[in-house]
Amino acid sequence: MDAPLVASGEQADLRPRQAGTAFRFGLPAAATLLIALYAIVVSRLLPGNVDVSWLLTVGDRVLSGERLYVDVAEANPPFSTWLYLPFLILERLTGFSAELWVGLGMVVLAIGSVWLSARILVRADQTLTRFVWAVPALVFLLLALSPADFGQREQIAVICLLPWLALLAARDRTADFRAGSTAERLAAGIGAAIFVMIKPPFSVLALAAPVLVLAAQRRSARPLLTTENVFGAVLTVAYLVMLVVFMQPFFTGVLPLLREVYLPMRLPVVDMLMLLPVKIFVAMAAATLAMAYPDRPDRDAKILLLAGVGYVPGFVVLGKGWTYQAMPFLTLGMLAFVLQFIRLRPQRDLPVLARAGVGFGLLLLVTTVAPRQGLAFVEPRGDLDAATAAINRIADHPTFISIGSALQIGNPLVRMTGARMVGRHPSGWMVNDAQVLIESGPDTATHLRLEALRADYTQAIASELATKRPDIVADDGTTGPDVPIKLHLTQPHATAPLRDSPLIAKALQDYRLLYQNASVTLFIRSDIAERN
């Protein structure tokens, strides 16, 4: 006769289960921390990012009491400047550079965004707890997809948007479209508002695309009228009202210049669609859809792809083609692939098309991400370091004006030398760009407006040099000005450096050549040179 089932009274040994849990969560946590450390180290090794350096310079001047769009000209709405103010405040409080705080802040923001997104999704779908190893992969793509563009506004934007997308996917799992706690909804709304305010109006379609698709599928307005959408919209509208009421110089001084010079400098739509970032996104979307065959793509991947598709038109219409502007849709495309990949059935059960999607997507992911990591370590910075050393040898915290044809080397130089930018504009970009547009063969009226604009800004820069007498003046190097956007010019672009303009040359009579290389020409005021 069988013995009765009686409890032994001994406590079960939970150590194997605890060890398994520690291993399961410990390795992804350790990998995430290593990725965070890698991102910070690479950001410190790279030359200072041009746009981030300029916005840090602008923010520092604003904190010192200068007026945005009055004392210092900036082409972007004020939120771009405000975004970096916390890092500058920390710099002043601690003495550590704002660049270091940007690196640390990006890491904390990325990990926090992935954690919050995972928390929202796991509550809606417990099966996702099996894929904790995906967390370091997502953090890596958010932080290290393009090391040369680390800290850019677009990178911050897509990191902030992730919880909103996660909440949308979680809501889509429920019949009544309800998900997330109140705190999570408000956090997602803030993230969506930040995404829009960083890049209005092109970012709006990235939010609208997935929401409108879900609303059409459900034949309901619920996807539109969620807490996070309403809260994010209120924040965005409040920001726009504040901009209209308190930032009038942006509309009277900045927008006319952008309309005349910045916005017309764009590639044709066909050329934009042929750019590598767009091709990569389309290929990654195709790989993700193929990998899901014969089923529909997972809702998480679908929502990310829809948001990416919504961002592409803004990139194309703007027509610049700069890599950092493609970061949102490239990142969303690769995140969608990862989230679809974790849902794969065993390889032996996959149809041929799905296997092809897996192989092609993995190959595309590696060949896109890996070379960018290599470039991070071979990025040439000799010209920048040499120019920094030349300034540091002869001047301590000098005043500085850049008259170069683009932001490029001037803005990292200001930050690296501890200089104080006193010029109203970041450079003489508008003079160079006006000349490029003139050479593109516009109609007579546009030609005359551009000629007048070029003359007016040349005069303004010359007057500023004469009145402010900065210690250091930076211009283009021996390679000369370049065309910022490769337009189809009617004749070769051969604009002389701004220092060769008679008005500028006269203003520089009291300056001597300090240093020159292929990237930058530095002038120093004669009295400072004589003292040294």
C-alpha positions as CSV (number, residue, x, y, z in Angstrom):
1,M,0.0,0.0,0.0
2,D,1.3,3.5,-0.9
3,A,2.4,5.7,1.9
4,P,0.2,8.7,2.5
5,L,1.3,12.2,1.2
6,V,2.4,13.9,4.4
7,A,4.4,17.1,4.5
8,S,7.8,16.5,5.9
9,G,7.9,19.8,7.9
10,E,11.2,20.7,6.3
11,Q,11.6,24.0,4.5
12,A,12.1,23.7,0.8
13,D,15.6,24.8,-0.5
14,L,15.0,28.0,-2.5
15,R,18.6,28.7,-3.2
16,P,18.6,27.3,-6.8
17,R,15.6,29.4,-7.7
18,Q,17.1,32.5,-6.1
19,A,20.4,31.9,-7.8
20,G,18.5,31.5,-11.1
21,T,16.6,34.7,-10.6
22,A,19.8,36.6,-9.6
23,F,21.5,35.2,-12.8
24,R,18.5,36.1,-14.9
25,F,18.3,39.7,-13.8
26,G,21.9,40.2,-12.7
27,L,23.5,39.7,-16.1
28,P,21.2,42.2,-18.0
29,A,21.7,44.7,-15.2
30,A,25.5,44.3,-15.4
31,A,25.3,44.6,-19.2
32,T,23.2,47.8,-18.9
33,L,25.7,49.4,-16.5
34,L,28.6,48.5,-18.8
35,I,26.8,50.0,-21.8
36,A,26.2,53.1,-19.7
37,L,29.8,53.4,-18.8
38,Y,30.8,52.8,-22.5
39,A,28.5,55.6,-23.6
40,I,30.0,58.1,-21.1
41,V,33.5,57.1,-22.0
42,V,32.9,57.5,-25.7
43,S,31.2,60.8,-25.3
44,R,34.3,62.1,-23.4
45,L,36.7,60.8,-26.1
46,L,34.9,62.3,-29.0
47,P,35.4,65.9,-30.1
48,G,32.6,68.2,-28.7
49,N,29.4,67.9,-30.7
50,V,28.9,71.1,-32.7
51,D,25.2,71.7,-31.9
52,V,25.4,70.6,-28.3
53,S,28.4,72.8,-27.7
54,W,26.6,75.8,-29.2
55,L,23.4,75.2,-27.1
56,L,25.6,74.9,-24.0
57,T,27.2,78.2,-24.9
58,V,23.8,79.8,-25.4
59,G,22.5,78.4,-22.2
60,D,25.5,79.6,-20.3
61,R,25.0,83.1,-21.6
62,V,21.3,83.0,-20.7
63,L,22.2,82.0,-17.1
64,S,24.6,84.9,-17.0
65,G,21.7,87.3,-17.8
66,E,21.9,87.7,-21.6
67,R,18.6,87.8,-23.5
68,L,17.8,85.0,-25.9
69,Y,17.1,86.4,-29.4
70,V,18.3,89.8,-28.4
71,D,21.8,89.5,-27.0
72,V,22.4,86.1,-28.5
73,A,20.8,84.8,-31.7
74,E,19.7,81.2,-31.9
75,A,17.9,79.6,-34.8
76,N,15.8,77.2,-32.7
77,P,12.8,77.9,-30.4
78,P,13.8,78.5,-26.7
79,F,13.1,74.9,-25.6
80,S,16.2,73.8,-27.3
81,T,18.2,76.1,-25.0
82,W,16.2,75.3,-21.9
83,L,16.9,71.6,-22.4
84,Y,20.5,72.0,-21.5
85,L,20.2,74.5,-18.6
86,P,20.1,71.7,-15.9
87,F,23.5,70.5,-17.0
88,L,24.9,74.0,-16.9
89,I,23.5,74.7,-13.5
90,L,25.2,71.5,-12.3
91,E,28.4,72.7,-13.9
92,R,28.2,75.9,-11.8
93,L,27.3,74.1,-8.6
94,T,29.9,71.3,-8.8
95,G,32.7,72.6,-11.0
96,F,32.5,69.5,-13.3
97,S,31.9,70.3,-17.0
98,A,28.4,70.5,-18.4
99,E,29.6,68.0,-21.1
100,L,30.2,65.4,-18.3
101,W,26.8,66.1,-16.9
102,V,25.2,65.7,-20.3
103,G,26.8,62.2,-20.6
104,L,25.6,61.2,-17.1
105,G,22.1,62.7,-17.8
106,M,21.7,60.9,-21.0
107,V,22.6,57.6,-19.4
108,V,20.1,58.2,-16.5
109,L,17.4,59.3,-18.9
110,A,17.8,56.3,-21.2
111,I,17.8,53.7,-18.4
112,G,14.9,55.4,-16.7
113,S,12.9,55.6,-20.0
114,V,13.5,51.9,-20.7
115,W,12.7,50.9,-17.1
116,L,9.4,52.9,-17.1
117,S,8.5,51.6,-20.5
118,A,9.2,48.0,-19.4
119,R,7.2,48.5,-16.2
120,I,4.2,49.7,-18.3
121,L,4.4,46.9,-20.8
122,V,5.0,44.0,-18.3
123,R,2.0,45.0,-16.3
124,A,-0.1,44.6,-19.4
125,D,1.7,41.5,-20.7
126,Q,3.4,39.2,-18.2
127,T,5.1,37.2,-20.9
128,L,7.5,40.0,-21.5
129,T,9.2,39.2,-18.2
130,R,11.0,36.4,-20.1
131,F,12.8,38.9,-22.3
132,V,14.7,40.9,-19.7
133,W,17.8,40.5,-21.8
134,A,16.3,42.9,-24.3
135,V,16.7,45.8,-21.8
136,P,20.5,46.3,-22.4
137,A,19.9,46.0,-26.1
138,L,17.4,48.8,-26.0
139,V,19.6,51.0,-23.8
140,F,22.5,50.4,-26.2
141,L,20.5,51.5,-29.2
142,L,19.2,54.6,-27.4
143,L,22.6,55.7,-26.2
144,A,25.1,54.4,-28.8
145,L,23.4,54.2,-32.2
146,S,25.4,57.2,-33.3
147,P,28.2,58.2,-30.9
148,A,29.1,61.2,-33.0
149,D,25.6,62.7,-32.3
150,F,25.6,61.9,-28.6
151,G,23.6,64.4,-26.6
152,Q,21.7,65.8,-29.6
153,R,18.2,67.1,-29.0
154,E,16.8,64.4,-31.3
155,Q,18.4,61.7,-29.2
156,I,16.9,63.2,-26.1
157,A,13.5,63.4,-27.9
158,V,13.3,59.7,-28.8
159,I,14.3,58.6,-25.3
160,C,11.6,60.8,-23.8
161,L,9.0,59.5,-26.2
162,L,9.5,55.8,-25.4
163,P,7.2,55.6,-22.3
164,W,4.4,57.2,-24.3
165,L,4.8,54.6,-27.1
166,A,4.9,51.8,-24.4
167,L,1.7,53.1,-22.8
168,L,0.0,53.2,-26.2
169,A,1.0,49.6,-26.8
170,A,-0.2,48.6,-23.4
171,R,-3.6,50.3,-23.9
172,D,-4.0,48.5,-27.2
173,R,-3.9,45.2,-25.3
174,T,-7.1,46.0,-23.5
175,A,-10.7,46.1,-24.7
176,D,-11.4,49.4,-22.9
177,F,-8.1,51.0,-23.9
178,R,-7.1,51.5,-20.3
179,A,-3.6,51.0,-18.9
180,G,-0.9,52.6,-16.7
181,S,-1.1,54.3,-13.4
182,T,-1.9,58.1,-13.1
183,A,1.8,58.8,-12.5
184,E,2.8,56.7,-15.6
185,R,0.3,58.5,-17.8
186,L,1.5,61.9,-16.6
187,A,5.1,60.9,-17.2
188,A,4.3,59.7,-20.7
189,G,2.5,62.9,-21.4
190,I,5.5,64.9,-20.3
191,G,7.7,62.8,-22.5
192,A,5.5,63.3,-25.5
193,A,5.4,67.0,-24.9
194,I,9.2,67.2,-24.7
195,F,9.3,65.2,-28.0
196,V,7.1,67.7,-29.8
197,M,8.7,70.8,-28.2
198,I,12.2,69.8,-29.2
199,K,11.3,69.5,-32.9
200,P,8.0,71.2,-33.7
201,P,6.1,70.8,-36.0
202,F,7.7,67.8,-37.7
203,S,7.5,65.6,-34.7
204,V,3.7,65.8,-34.4
205,L,3.1,63.3,-37.2
206,A,5.2,60.7,-35.4
207,L,2.7,60.8,-32.5
208,A,-0.3,61.1,-34.8
209,A,0.5,58.1,-37.0
210,P,0.2,55.3,-34.5
211,V,-2.7,57.0,-32.6
212,L,-4.8,57.5,-35.8
213,V,-4.1,53.9,-37.0
214,L,-5.3,52.5,-33.7
215,A,-8.3,54.9,-33.7
216,A,-9.3,53.7,-37.2
217,Q,-8.8,50.0,-36.2
218,R,-11.0,50.4,-33.2
219,R,-13.4,52.8,-34.8
220,S,-13.2,54.9,-31.7
221,A,-11.8,58.2,-30.6
222,R,-10.4,56.7,-27.3
223,P,-6.8,56.5,-28.6
224,L,-6.9,60.3,-29.2
225,L,-8.4,61.3,-25.9
226,T,-6.1,59.6,-23.4
227,T,-4.8,61.3,-20.3
228,E,-1.3,61.4,-21.6
229,N,-2.4,62.9,-24.9
230,V,-4.5,65.6,-23.3
231,F,-1.8,66.4,-20.7
232,G,1.0,66.5,-23.3
233,A,-1.2,68.7,-25.5
234,V,-1.8,71.2,-22.7
235,L,1.9,71.4,-21.9
236,T,2.7,72.0,-25.6
237,V,0.0,74.6,-26.1
238,A,1.1,76.4,-22.9
239,Y,4.7,76.5,-24.3
240,L,3.5,77.8,-27.7
241,V,1.5,80.6,-26.0
242,M,4.5,81.5,-23.9
243,L,6.6,81.6,-27.0
244,V,4.2,83.9,-28.8
245,V,3.7,86.2,-25.8
246,F,7.2,86.5,-24.3
247,M,9.5,85.6,-27.2
248,Q,8.5,88.1,-29.9
249,P,12.1,88.6,-31.1
250,F,12.1,85.0,-32.3
251,F,9.3,85.9,-34.7
252,T,10.5,89.3,-35.7
253,G,14.3,88.6,-36.0
254,V,14.9,84.8,-36.3
255,L,12.1,83.5,-38.4
256,P,12.6,86.0,-41.3
257,L,16.2,85.0,-41.5
258,L,15.3,81.3,-41.5
259,R,12.7,81.8,-44.2
260,E,15.2,83.7,-46.4
261,V,18.4,81.6,-45.9
262,Y,17.9,78.4,-43.9
263,L,14.7,76.9,-45.2
264,P,15.5,77.3,-48.9
265,M,18.8,75.5,-48.4
266,R,17.3,72.0,-48.9
267,L,17.8,69.0,-51.0
268,P,15.0,67.9,-53.4
269,V,12.5,65.4,-52.0
270,V,13.8,62.6,-54.4
271,D,17.3,63.1,-53.2
272,M,16.2,63.1,-49.6
273,L,14.4,59.8,-50.1
274,M,17.6,58.3,-51.5
275,L,19.7,59.1,-48.5
276,L,21.2,56.2,-46.5
277,P,19.2,56.8,-43.2
278,V,15.9,56.6,-45.1
279,K,17.0,53.4,-46.9
280,I,18.1,51.8,-43.7
281,F,14.8,52.6,-42.0
282,V,12.8,51.2,-44.9
283,A,15.0,48.1,-45.0
284,M,14.7,47.6,-41.2
285,A,10.9,48.0,-41.4
286,A,10.8,45.4,-44.2
287,A,13.0,43.0,-42.2
288,T,10.7,43.4,-39.2
289,L,7.5,42.8,-41.2
290,A,9.1,39.8,-42.9
291,M,10.3,38.3,-39.6
292,A,6.6,38.4,-38.4
293,Y,5.3,36.5,-41.4
294,P,2.9,34.8,-41.6
295,D,1.4,36.7,-38.7
296,R,1.0,40.4,-38.2
297,P,3.8,42.3,-36.5
298,D,3.7,42.4,-32.8
299,R,1.8,45.5,-31.6
300,D,4.9,46.9,-29.8
301,A,6.9,46.7,-33.0
302,K,4.0,48.0,-35.1
303,I,3.6,51.1,-33.0
304,L,7.3,51.9,-33.1
305,L,7.4,51.5,-36.8
306,L,4.3,53.7,-37.3
307,A,6.0,56.4,-35.2
308,G,9.1,56.1,-37.3
309,V,7.1,56.4,-40.5
310,G,5.4,59.5,-39.1
311,Y,8.8,61.1,-38.5
312,V,10.2,60.5,-42.0
313,P,8.2,63.2,-43.8
314,G,9.5,66.0,-41.5
315,F,13.1,64.8,-42.2
316,V,12.4,64.8,-45.9
317,V,10.6,68.2,-46.0
318,L,13.3,69.9,-44.0
319,G,15.7,68.7,-46.7
320,K,19.0,68.9,-44.7
321,G,19.9,65.3,-44.6
322,W,22.1,65.6,-41.5
323,T,22.5,62.3,-39.7
324,Y,21.4,63.5,-36.3
325,Q,18.1,64.6,-37.7
326,A,17.5,61.0,-38.7
327,M,18.1,59.6,-35.2
328,P,14.4,59.4,-34.2
329,F,13.2,57.2,-37.0
330,L,16.4,55.2,-37.2
331,T,16.2,54.4,-33.5
332,L,12.5,53.6,-33.6
333,G,13.1,51.3,-36.6
334,M,15.8,49.3,-34.8
335,L,13.9,49.2,-31.5
336,A,10.9,47.8,-33.5
337,F,13.2,45.0,-34.9
338,V,14.4,44.1,-31.5
339,L,10.9,43.9,-30.0
340,Q,9.8,41.8,-32.9
341,F,12.9,39.6,-32.7
342,I,12.2,38.6,-29.0
343,R,8.8,37.2,-30.1
344,L,10.4,34.8,-32.5
345,R,9.2,31.2,-32.5
346,P,11.9,28.5,-32.6
347,Q,14.0,28.8,-35.8
348,R,12.9,25.4,-37.2
349,D,9.2,26.5,-37.2
350,L,9.9,29.7,-39.2
351,P,8.9,30.0,-42.8
352,V,11.6,31.0,-45.3
353,L,10.5,34.6,-45.5
354,A,10.6,35.0,-41.7
355,R,14.1,33.5,-41.7
356,A,15.2,35.9,-44.4
357,G,13.8,38.8,-42.4
358,V,15.8,37.7,-39.3
359,G,19.0,37.3,-41.2
360,F,18.7,40.5,-43.1
361,G,17.6,42.5,-40.1
362,L,20.5,41.3,-37.9
363,L,23.0,41.9,-40.7
364,L,21.6,45.4,-41.2
365,L,21.7,46.1,-37.5
366,V,25.3,45.1,-37.2
367,T,26.5,46.8,-40.3
368,T,24.8,50.0,-39.3
369,V,25.8,50.2,-35.6
370,A,29.3,48.6,-35.6
371,P,31.0,51.0,-38.0
372,R,29.6,54.0,-36.1
373,Q,31.3,52.7,-32.9
374,G,34.6,52.4,-34.8
375,L,34.3,55.9,-36.2
376,A,33.8,57.2,-32.6
377,F,37.4,56.2,-31.8
378,V,39.0,57.4,-35.1
379,E,37.1,60.7,-35.4
380,P,39.8,63.2,-36.3
381,R,40.2,65.8,-33.7
382,G,43.8,66.9,-34.3
383,D,42.8,70.3,-35.7
384,L,40.6,71.0,-32.8
385,D,43.2,70.0,-30.2
386,A,45.9,72.0,-31.9
387,A,43.7,75.1,-32.0
388,T,42.7,74.6,-28.4
389,A,46.4,74.4,-27.4
390,A,47.2,77.5,-29.4
391,I,44.6,79.5,-27.6
392,N,45.5,78.2,-24.1
393,R,49.1,79.0,-24.6
394,I,48.4,82.7,-25.0
395,A,45.1,83.6,-23.5
396,D,43.2,82.5,-20.3
397,H,39.4,82.5,-20.7
398,P,39.5,84.8,-23.7
399,T,36.5,86.6,-25.3
400,F,35.6,84.9,-28.6
401,I,33.7,85.6,-31.9
402,S,33.4,83.2,-34.8
403,I,32.9,84.5,-38.3
404,G,33.2,81.1,-39.9
405,S,30.9,79.8,-42.6
406,A,29.3,77.3,-40.2
407,L,29.2,76.4,-36.5
408,Q,31.7,73.5,-36.8
409,I,34.9,74.0,-35.0
410,G,34.2,77.4,-33.4
411,N,31.7,76.2,-30.8
412,P,33.6,73.2,-29.4
413,L,36.6,75.6,-29.2
414,V,34.7,77.9,-27.0
415,R,33.8,75.2,-24.5
416,M,37.2,73.5,-24.6
417,T,39.2,76.7,-24.0
418,G,36.8,78.1,-21.4
419,A,36.3,81.1,-23.7
420,R,33.4,83.5,-23.5
421,M,31.5,83.9,-26.7
422,V,30.5,87.6,-27.1
423,G,29.3,87.4,-30.7
424,R,25.6,87.7,-31.2
425,H,25.6,84.9,-33.8
426,P,27.3,81.5,-33.6
427,S,29.2,82.3,-36.8
428,G,28.8,84.0,-40.2
429,W,26.7,81.1,-41.5
430,M,24.0,83.3,-42.9
431,V,26.5,85.2,-45.1
432,N,27.9,82.0,-46.6
433,D,24.5,80.4,-47.1
434,A,23.1,83.5,-48.8
435,Q,26.0,83.4,-51.2
436,V,25.4,79.7,-51.9
437,L,21.7,80.5,-52.7
438,I,22.7,83.4,-54.9
439,E,24.9,81.0,-56.9
440,S,22.0,78.5,-57.3
441,G,20.4,81.0,-59.7
442,P,17.3,82.4,-58.0
443,D,14.9,84.8,-59.6
444,T,15.9,88.5,-59.7
445,A,13.8,89.6,-56.7
446,T,15.2,86.8,-54.5
447,H,18.7,87.5,-55.8
448,L,18.4,91.1,-54.7
449,R,17.1,90.2,-51.3
450,L,19.9,87.8,-50.7
451,E,22.5,90.3,-51.8
452,A,21.0,92.8,-49.4
453,L,20.9,90.3,-46.5
454,R,24.5,89.3,-47.2
455,A,25.6,92.9,-47.1
456,D,23.6,93.7,-44.0
457,Y,25.0,90.8,-42.0
458,T,28.5,91.4,-43.1
459,Q,28.2,95.0,-41.9
460,A,26.7,93.9,-38.6
461,I,29.5,91.4,-38.0
462,A,32.2,94.0,-38.9
463,S,30.6,96.5,-36.5
464,E,30.4,93.9,-33.7
465,L,34.1,93.1,-34.2
466,A,35.0,96.8,-34.0
467,T,32.9,97.5,-30.9
468,K,33.4,94.3,-28.8
469,R,37.0,93.7,-29.8
470,P,37.1,90.1,-28.8
471,D,40.4,88.5,-27.8
472,I,40.1,85.7,-30.4
473,V,38.4,85.7,-33.8
474,A,37.8,82.3,-35.5
475,D,37.3,81.9,-39.2
476,D,37.4,79.0,-41.7
477,G,40.6,77.1,-42.1
478,T,42.7,76.6,-45.3
479,T,40.1,74.3,-46.8
480,G,37.8,77.3,-47.0
481,P,34.0,77.5,-46.8
482,D,31.9,74.6,-48.0
483,V,28.4,74.2,-49.2
484,P,26.3,73.1,-46.2
485,I,23.7,71.3,-48.4
486,K,24.9,69.9,-51.8
487,L,22.6,72.0,-54.0
488,H,22.7,71.8,-57.8
489,L,24.7,75.0,-58.3
490,T,24.9,76.7,-61.7
491,Q,28.6,77.3,-61.1
492,P,31.2,75.9,-58.6
493,H,31.0,77.3,-55.1
494,A,34.0,79.5,-54.6
495,T,33.0,81.8,-51.8
496,A,36.0,83.4,-50.1
497,P,36.3,83.2,-46.3
498,L,34.6,86.1,-44.5
499,R,37.9,87.5,-43.3
500,D,38.6,88.5,-47.0
501,S,35.6,90.8,-47.1
502,P,36.8,94.4,-47.2
503,L,34.6,95.3,-44.2
504,I,35.8,92.4,-42.1
505,A,39.4,92.8,-43.2
506,K,39.2,96.4,-41.9
507,A,37.8,95.3,-38.6
508,L,40.6,92.8,-38.3
509,Q,43.4,95.3,-38.9
510,D,44.3,95.3,-35.2
511,Y,44.6,91.5,-35.1
512,R,47.4,89.1,-35.9
513,L,47.3,85.5,-37.1
514,L,47.6,83.2,-34.1
515,Y,47.1,79.8,-35.7
516,Q,45.8,78.2,-38.9
517,N,45.1,74.7,-40.0
518,A,42.7,73.0,-42.5
519,S,39.7,73.5,-40.1
520,V,40.1,76.9,-38.5
521,T,42.0,80.2,-38.7
522,L,42.5,82.0,-35.4
523,F,43.3,85.7,-35.0
524,I,44.4,87.3,-31.7
525,R,44.2,91.0,-30.8
526,S,47.5,92.6,-31.3
527,D,47.9,94.0,-27.8
528,I,47.4,90.5,-26.3
529,A,49.9,89.0,-28.7
530,E,52.5,91.7,-27.8
531,R,52.1,91.0,-24.1
532,N,52.9,87.3,-24.8
